């Protein structure tokens, strides 16, 4: 409950920083998009995502996923820096001082406002050293070519890998086990150390279930 004393002392009570109504601003006539700090934002249309997939597939073949993953790693480092600075400035406390509920709320709101879909956390395997994340309505999954036979959200995997590596201060890797482009209800990502996730790569290619993969990883 908010006390009257808090209202008198605090000049404002912070709401959700990443509320889409407040975060995304711009001039439609000029074609400019900015966030609430005045930083430029870029809108990526679906045809561009489709062209990126088809172009990489044609030029790099089976290495297309790795190229997108590495691009995501670079993007994720910058994403983490912006997220950390924005949240710290707005809530006037560093990420390490935020409760888990506050942190997750900010990250999920940020993910949705950026247009990347809905992000959810599954902490079932947290004690086993893995972070499980699920997304729905991913623009990258929705725009993937129909002939891909494996999960296609490699760029998002790279973003999550870099983000959580920066957050915990150690190098982490991310693999994707389910994908909307393959008819799954969501996109499932596992974040952990590369040495522990390597065992799942062949299982993903064989389209083994997420549950089967987790059983092997936790064995």
Phi and psi restraints in degrees (value plus and minus 20) as a CYANA .aco file:
   2 UNK   PHI    -106.0   -66.0
   2 UNK   PSI     106.8   146.8
   3 UNK   PHI    -106.4   -66.4
   3 UNK   PSI     137.0   177.0
   4 UNK   PHI     -82.9   -42.9
   4 UNK   PSI     -54.5   -14.5
   5 UNK   PHI     -81.7   -41.7
   5 UNK   PSI     -60.2   -20.2
   6 UNK   PHI     -83.9   -43.9
   6 UNK   PSI     -59.4   -19.4
   7 UNK   PHI     -84.8   -44.8
   7 UNK   PSI     -54.3   -14.3
   8 UNK   PHI     -96.7   -56.7
   8 UNK   PSI     -50.9   -10.9
   9 UNK   PHI    -106.4   -66.4
   9 UNK   PSI     -65.1   -25.1
  10 UNK   PHI    -100.9   -60.9
  10 UNK   PSI     111.1   151.1
  11 UNK   PHI     -89.1   -49.1
  11 UNK   PSI     -42.3    -2.3
  12 UNK   PHI    -176.2  -136.2
  12 UNK   PSI     136.9   176.9
  13 UNK   PHI    -130.3   -90.3
  13 UNK   PSI      90.6   130.6
  14 UNK   PHI     -85.4   -45.4
  14 UNK   PSI     115.1   155.1
  15 UNK   PHI    -119.1   -79.1
  15 UNK   PSI    -167.6  -127.6
  16 UNK   PHI    -100.7   -60.7
  16 UNK   PSI      95.6   135.6
  17 UNK   PHI     -82.8   -42.8
  17 UNK   PSI     -54.3   -14.3
  18 UNK   PHI    -116.0   -76.0
  18 UNK   PSI       0.9    40.9
  19 UNK   PHI     -77.1   -37.1
  19 UNK   PSI     106.2   146.2
  20 UNK   PHI     -80.5   -40.5
  20 UNK   PSI     -51.3   -11.3
  21 UNK   PHI     -87.6   -47.6
  21 UNK   PSI     -49.3    -9.3
  22 UNK   PHI    -121.0   -81.0
  22 UNK   PSI     -50.2   -10.2
  23 UNK   PHI     -98.8   -58.8
  23 UNK   PSI     -64.1   -24.1
  24 UNK   PHI    -110.7   -70.7
  24 UNK   PSI      98.8   138.8
  25 UNK   PHI    -152.3  -112.3
  25 UNK   PSI     148.4   188.4
  26 UNK   PHI     142.5   182.5
  26 UNK   PSI    -199.2  -159.2
  27 UNK   PHI    -137.3   -97.3
  27 UNK   PSI      86.5   126.5
  28 UNK   PHI     -84.8   -44.8
  28 UNK   PSI     -55.3   -15.3
  29 UNK   PHI     -86.4   -46.4
  29 UNK   PSI     -56.0   -16.0
  30 UNK   PHI    -106.6   -66.6
  30 UNK   PSI     -32.0     8.0
  31 UNK   PHI      53.6    93.6
  31 UNK   PSI      11.0    51.0
  32 UNK   PHI    -129.4   -89.4
  32 UNK   PSI     117.8   157.8
  33 UNK   PHI    -142.6  -102.6
  33 UNK   PSI     113.2   153.2
  34 UNK   PHI    -157.5  -117.5
  34 UNK   PSI     138.0   178.0
  35 UNK   PHI    -109.8   -69.8
  35 UNK   PSI    -198.1  -158.1
  36 UNK   PHI     -91.1   -51.1
  36 UNK   PSI     -30.5     9.5
  37 UNK   PHI    -113.2   -73.2
  37 UNK   PSI     -24.7    15.3
  38 UNK   PHI      73.4   113.4
  38 UNK   PSI     -15.2    24.8
  39 UNK   PHI     -95.9   -55.9
  39 UNK   PSI     123.3   163.3
  40 UNK   PHI     -91.7   -51.7
  40 UNK   PSI     121.7   161.7
  41 UNK   PHI    -135.9   -95.9
  41 UNK   PSI     132.8   172.8
  42 UNK   PHI    -140.6  -100.6
  42 UNK   PSI     106.1   146.1
  43 UNK   PHI    -113.8   -73.8
  43 UNK   PSI     105.9   145.9
  44 UNK   PHI    -128.1   -88.1
  44 UNK   PSI      93.0   133.0
  45 UNK   PHI     -94.9   -54.9
  45 UNK   PSI     136.5   176.5
  46 UNK   PHI     -76.9   -36.9
  46 UNK   PSI     -61.3   -21.3
  47 UNK   PHI     -78.6   -38.6
  47 UNK   PSI     -52.0   -12.0
  48 UNK   PHI     -89.4   -49.4
  48 UNK   PSI     -61.4   -21.4
  49 UNK   PHI     -82.8   -42.8
  49 UNK   PSI     -62.5   -22.5
  50 UNK   PHI     -81.7   -41.7
  50 UNK   PSI     -59.4   -19.4
  51 UNK   PHI     -87.7   -47.7
  51 UNK   PSI     -56.2   -16.2
  52 UNK   PHI     -83.1   -43.1
  52 UNK   PSI     -65.9   -25.9
  53 UNK   PHI     -79.9   -39.9
  53 UNK   PSI     -72.2   -32.2
  54 UNK   PHI     -86.3   -46.3
  54 UNK   PSI     -58.3   -18.3
  55 UNK   PHI     -85.7   -45.7
  55 UNK   PSI     -64.5   -24.5
  56 UNK   PHI     -86.9   -46.9
  56 UNK   PSI     -58.5   -18.5
  57 UNK   PHI     -84.0   -44.0
  57 UNK   PSI     -58.8   -18.8
  58 UNK   PHI     -92.3   -52.3
  58 UNK   PSI     -58.2   -18.2
  59 UNK   PHI    -107.1   -67.1
  59 UNK   PSI     -52.4   -12.4
  60 UNK   PHI    -139.3   -99.3
  60 UNK   PSI     -29.3    10.7
  61 UNK   PHI      43.9    83.9
  61 UNK   PSI    -147.3  -107.3
  62 UNK   PHI     -88.4   -48.4
  62 UNK   PSI     -33.3     6.7
  63 UNK   PHI    -103.4   -63.4
  63 UNK   PSI     -20.1    19.9
  64 UNK   PHI     -78.4   -38.4
  64 UNK   PSI     -62.1   -22.1
  65 UNK   PHI     -82.6   -42.6
  65 UNK   PSI     -60.5   -20.5
  66 UNK   PHI     -86.4   -46.4
  66 UNK   PSI     -58.2   -18.2
  67 UNK   PHI     -81.9   -41.9
  67 UNK   PSI     -66.5   -26.5
  68 UNK   PHI     -84.8   -44.8
  68 UNK   PSI     -58.8   -18.8
  69 UNK   PHI     -81.4   -41.4
  69 UNK   PSI     -66.0   -26.0
  70 UNK   PHI     -85.8   -45.8
  70 UNK   PSI     -56.5   -16.5
  71 UNK   PHI     -82.6   -42.6
  71 UNK   PSI     -62.0   -22.0
  72 UNK   PHI     -83.1   -43.1
  72 UNK   PSI     -57.8   -17.8
  73 UNK   PHI     -80.0   -40.0
  73 UNK   PSI     -65.4   -25.4
  74 UNK   PHI     -84.7   -44.7
  74 UNK   PSI     -64.5   -24.5
  75 UNK   PHI     -83.9   -43.9
  75 UNK   PSI     -61.0   -21.0
  76 UNK   PHI     -83.5   -43.5
  76 UNK   PSI     -55.3   -15.3
  77 UNK   PHI     -82.9   -42.9
  77 UNK   PSI     -63.6   -23.6
  78 UNK   PHI     -89.5   -49.5
  78 UNK   PSI     -56.4   -16.4
  79 UNK   PHI     -82.2   -42.2
  79 UNK   PSI     -63.9   -23.9
  80 UNK   PHI     -82.3   -42.3
  80 UNK   PSI     -64.2   -24.2
  81 UNK   PHI     -80.7   -40.7
  81 UNK   PSI     -65.0   -25.0
  82 UNK   PHI     -85.4   -45.4
  82 UNK   PSI     -65.0   -25.0
  83 UNK   PHI     -79.8   -39.8
  83 UNK   PSI     -67.5   -27.5
  84 UNK   PHI     -80.0   -40.0
  84 UNK   PSI     -66.7   -26.7
  85 UNK   PHI     -86.7   -46.7
  85 UNK   PSI     -62.7   -22.7
  86 UNK   PHI     -85.4   -45.4
  86 UNK   PSI     -66.7   -26.7
  87 UNK   PHI     -86.8   -46.8
  87 UNK   PSI     -62.2   -22.2
  88 UNK   PHI     -82.8   -42.8
  88 UNK   PSI     -64.4   -24.4
  89 UNK   PHI     -86.7   -46.7
  89 UNK   PSI     -60.8   -20.8
  90 UNK   PHI     -94.2   -54.2
  90 UNK   PSI     -65.3   -25.3
  91 UNK   PHI    -112.4   -72.4
  91 UNK   PSI     -22.8    17.2
  92 UNK   PHI      38.4    78.4
  92 UNK   PSI      19.2    59.2
  93 UNK   PHI    -180.3  -140.3
  93 UNK   PSI     126.7   166.7
  94 UNK   PHI     -89.3   -49.3
  94 UNK   PSI     143.4   183.4
  95 UNK   PHI     -78.6   -38.6
  95 UNK   PSI     -56.0   -16.0
  96 UNK   PHI     -86.3   -46.3
  96 UNK   PSI     -40.1    -0.1
  97 UNK   PHI    -113.9   -73.9
  97 UNK   PSI     -23.5    16.5
  98 UNK   PHI    -102.3   -62.3
  98 UNK   PSI     128.7   168.7
  99 UNK   PHI     -91.3   -51.3
  99 UNK   PSI     140.2   180.2
 100 UNK   PHI     -80.5   -40.5
 100 UNK   PSI     -58.2   -18.2
 101 UNK   PHI     -83.5   -43.5
 101 UNK   PSI     -62.2   -22.2
 102 UNK   PHI     -84.3   -44.3
 102 UNK   PSI     -65.6   -25.6
 103 UNK   PHI     -81.5   -41.5
 103 UNK   PSI     -68.4   -28.4
 104 UNK   PHI     -83.8   -43.8
 104 UNK   PSI     -58.8   -18.8
 105 UNK   PHI     -81.0   -41.0
 105 UNK   PSI     -64.6   -24.6
 106 UNK   PHI     -84.2   -44.2
 106 UNK   PSI     -65.4   -25.4
 107 UNK   PHI     -86.7   -46.7
 107 UNK   PSI     -61.1   -21.1
 108 UNK   PHI     -86.1   -46.1
 108 UNK   PSI     -61.0   -21.0
 109 UNK   PHI     -84.2   -44.2
 109 UNK   PSI     -61.9   -21.9
 110 UNK   PHI     -82.0   -42.0
 110 UNK   PSI     -66.3   -26.3
 111 UNK   PHI     -79.2   -39.2
 111 UNK   PSI     -63.7   -23.7
 112 UNK   PHI     -89.4   -49.4
 112 UNK   PSI     -62.4   -22.4
 113 UNK   PHI     -86.9   -46.9
 113 UNK   PSI     -51.1   -11.1
 114 UNK   PHI     -93.3   -53.3
 114 UNK   PSI     -26.2    13.8
 115 UNK   PHI      65.0   105.0
 115 UNK   PSI      -0.2    39.8
 116 UNK   PHI    -114.3   -74.3
 116 UNK   PSI     -15.4    24.6
 117 UNK   PHI      80.6   120.6
 117 UNK   PSI    -185.7  -145.7
 118 UNK   PHI    -118.3   -78.3
 118 UNK   PSI     110.1   150.1
 119 UNK   PHI    -131.4   -91.4
 119 UNK   PSI     111.4   151.4
 120 UNK   PHI    -151.2  -111.2
 120 UNK   PSI     129.9   169.9
 121 UNK   PHI    -129.3   -89.3
 121 UNK   PSI     121.2   161.2
 122 UNK   PHI    -141.3  -101.3
 122 UNK   PSI      92.1   132.1
 123 UNK   PHI    -115.8   -75.8
 123 UNK   PSI      -3.3    36.7
 124 UNK   PHI     -79.5   -39.5
 124 UNK   PSI     -56.8   -16.8
 125 UNK   PHI    -126.1   -86.1
 125 UNK   PSI      -2.1    37.9
 126 UNK   PHI     -79.7   -39.7
 126 UNK   PSI     -62.5   -22.5
 127 UNK   PHI     -90.3   -50.3
 127 UNK   PSI     -34.4     5.6
 128 UNK   PHI    -114.9   -74.9
 128 UNK   PSI     -17.1    22.9
 129 UNK   PHI      71.6   111.6
 129 UNK   PSI      -1.0    39.0
 130 UNK   PHI    -146.9  -106.9
 130 UNK   PSI     123.3   163.3
 131 UNK   PHI    -128.1   -88.1
 131 UNK   PSI     105.1   145.1
 132 UNK   PHI    -127.2   -87.2
 132 UNK   PSI     106.3   146.3
 133 UNK   PHI    -145.7  -105.7
 133 UNK   PSI     124.1   164.1
 134 UNK   PHI    -148.9  -108.9
 134 UNK   PSI     117.6   157.6
 135 UNK   PHI    -144.6  -104.6
 135 UNK   PSI     131.5   171.5
 136 UNK   PHI    -151.4  -111.4
 136 UNK   PSI     136.0   176.0
 137 UNK   PHI      39.9    79.9
 137 UNK   PSI      25.0    65.0
 138 UNK   PHI     -97.4   -57.4
 138 UNK   PSI     108.3   148.3
 139 UNK   PHI     -84.8   -44.8
 139 UNK   PSI     -51.6   -11.6
 140 UNK   PHI     -92.4   -52.4
 140 UNK   PSI     -59.1   -19.1
 141 UNK   PHI     -89.7   -49.7
 141 UNK   PSI     -59.1   -19.1
 142 UNK   PHI     -89.3   -49.3
 142 UNK   PSI     -44.6    -4.6
 143 UNK   PHI    -122.3   -82.3
 143 UNK   PSI     -15.0    25.0
 144 UNK   PHI     -93.1   -53.1
 144 UNK   PSI     129.6   169.6
 145 UNK   PHI     -80.8   -40.8
 145 UNK   PSI     128.3   168.3
 146 UNK   PHI     -90.8   -50.8
 146 UNK   PSI     -39.4     0.6
 147 UNK   PHI    -109.8   -69.8
 147 UNK   PSI     -15.9    24.1
 148 UNK   PHI     -92.1   -52.1
 148 UNK   PSI     112.8   152.8
 149 UNK   PHI    -128.1   -88.1
 149 UNK   PSI     -17.6    22.4
 150 UNK   PHI    -149.6  -109.6
 150 UNK   PSI     144.2   184.2
 151 UNK   PHI     -73.7   -33.7
 151 UNK   PSI     120.2   160.2
 152 UNK   PHI    -133.1   -93.1
 152 UNK   PSI     -20.4    19.6
 153 UNK   PHI    -105.9   -65.9
 153 UNK   PSI      32.7    72.7
 154 UNK   PHI     -85.8   -45.8
 154 UNK   PSI     -56.4   -16.4
 155 UNK   PHI     -84.3   -44.3
 155 UNK   PSI     -62.8   -22.8
 156 UNK   PHI     -84.7   -44.7
 156 UNK   PSI     -56.8   -16.8
 157 UNK   PHI     -80.3   -40.3
 157 UNK   PSI     -62.1   -22.1
 158 UNK   PHI     -85.2   -45.2
 158 UNK   PSI     -60.3   -20.3
 159 UNK   PHI     -80.8   -40.8
 159 UNK   PSI     -68.4   -28.4
 160 UNK   PHI     -84.9   -44.9
 160 UNK   PSI     -57.9   -17.9
 161 UNK   PHI     -81.2   -41.2
 161 UNK   PSI     -69.0   -29.0
 162 UNK   PHI     -88.7   -48.7
 162 UNK   PSI     -60.1   -20.1
 163 UNK   PHI     -80.3   -40.3
 163 UNK   PSI     -70.5   -30.5
 164 UNK   PHI     -96.1   -56.1
 164 UNK   PSI     -44.9    -4.9
 165 UNK   PHI     -83.4   -43.4
 165 UNK   PSI     -65.1   -25.1
 166 UNK   PHI     -85.5   -45.5
 166 UNK   PSI     -58.0   -18.0
 167 UNK   PHI     -86.8   -46.8
 167 UNK   PSI     -63.8   -23.8
 168 UNK   PHI    -116.1   -76.1
 168 UNK   PSI     -29.5    10.5
 169 UNK   PHI      58.5    98.5
 169 UNK   PSI       4.7    44.7
 170 UNK   PHI    -167.1  -127.1
 170 UNK   PSI     136.7   176.7
 171 UNK   PHI     -96.0   -56.0
 171 UNK   PSI     100.4   140.4
 172 UNK   PHI    -139.8   -99.8
 172 UNK   PSI     137.5   177.5
 173 UNK   PHI    -140.5  -100.5
 173 UNK   PSI     142.5   182.5
 174 UNK   PHI    -156.5  -116.5
 174 UNK   PSI     115.7   155.7
 175 UNK   PHI    -144.3  -104.3
 175 UNK   PSI     136.1   176.1
 176 UNK   PHI    -133.7   -93.7
 176 UNK   PSI     109.6   149.6
 177 UNK   PHI    -127.6   -87.6
 177 UNK   PSI     -46.7    -6.7
 178 UNK   PHI    -152.0  -112.0
 178 UNK   PSI     135.7   175.7
 179 UNK   PHI    -170.3  -130.3
 179 UNK   PSI     117.1   157.1
 180 UNK   PHI     -81.1   -41.1
 180 UNK   PSI     -50.1   -10.1
 181 UNK   PHI     -87.0   -47.0
 181 UNK   PSI     -38.4     1.6
 182 UNK   PHI    -121.7   -81.7
 182 UNK   PSI     -10.3    29.7
 183 UNK   PHI      74.0   114.0
 183 UNK   PSI     -18.0    22.0
 184 UNK   PHI     -94.7   -54.7
 184 UNK   PSI     138.2   178.2
 185 UNK   PHI     -96.0   -56.0
 185 UNK   PSI     -37.0     3.0
 186 UNK   PHI    -176.5  -136.5
 186 UNK   PSI     153.1   193.1
 187 UNK   PHI    -123.5   -83.5
 187 UNK   PSI     101.6   141.6
 188 UNK   PHI    -130.6   -90.6
 188 UNK   PSI     110.0   150.0
 189 UNK   PHI    -141.7  -101.7
 189 UNK   PSI     121.1   161.1
 190 UNK   PHI    -135.3   -95.3
 190 UNK   PSI     105.1   145.1
 191 UNK   PHI    -129.1   -89.1
 191 UNK   PSI     109.0   149.0
 192 UNK   PHI    -191.1  -151.1
 192 UNK   PSI    -191.4  -151.4
 193 UNK   PHI     -94.0   -54.0
 193 UNK   PSI     126.6   166.6
 194 UNK   PHI     -79.9   -39.9
 194 UNK   PSI     -59.1   -19.1
 195 UNK   PHI     -80.7   -40.7
 195 UNK   PSI     -51.9   -11.9
 196 UNK   PHI    -105.4   -65.4
 196 UNK   PSI     -43.7    -3.7
 197 UNK   PHI    -110.1   -70.1
 197 UNK   PSI     -36.3     3.7
 198 UNK   PHI     -77.7   -37.7
 198 UNK   PSI     -51.9   -11.9
 199 UNK   PHI     -85.0   -45.0
 199 UNK   PSI     -38.0     2.0
 200 UNK   PHI    -111.1   -71.1
 200 UNK   PSI     -32.3     7.7
 201 UNK   PHI     -78.8   -38.8
 201 UNK   PSI     -67.9   -27.9
 202 UNK   PHI     -87.3   -47.3
 202 UNK   PSI     -51.9   -11.9
 203 UNK   PHI     -88.2   -48.2
 203 UNK   PSI     -55.5   -15.5
 204 UNK   PHI     -85.7   -45.7
 204 UNK   PSI     -61.9   -21.9
 205 UNK   PHI     -83.6   -43.6
 205 UNK   PSI     -51.4   -11.4
 206 UNK   PHI    -104.9   -64.9
 206 UNK   PSI     -21.9    18.1
 207 UNK   PHI      43.8    83.8
 207 UNK   PSI      18.0    58.0
 208 UNK   PHI     -86.7   -46.7
 208 UNK   PSI     135.3   175.3
 209 UNK   PHI     -90.1   -50.1
 209 UNK   PSI     137.4   177.4
 210 UNK   PHI     -79.0   -39.0
 210 UNK   PSI     -61.3   -21.3
 211 UNK   PHI     -82.9   -42.9
 211 UNK   PSI     -60.6   -20.6
 212 UNK   PHI     -84.4   -44.4
 212 UNK   PSI     -60.8   -20.8
 213 UNK   PHI     -84.2   -44.2
 213 UNK   PSI     -62.7   -22.7
 214 UNK   PHI     -85.8   -45.8
 214 UNK   PSI     -54.0   -14.0
 215 UNK   PHI     -82.7   -42.7
 215 UNK   PSI     -61.8   -21.8
 216 UNK   PHI     -88.7   -48.7
 216 UNK   PSI     -63.6   -23.6
 217 UNK   PHI     -85.5   -45.5
 217 UNK   PSI     -51.5   -11.5
 218 UNK   PHI    -113.0   -73.0
 218 UNK   PSI     -21.2    18.8
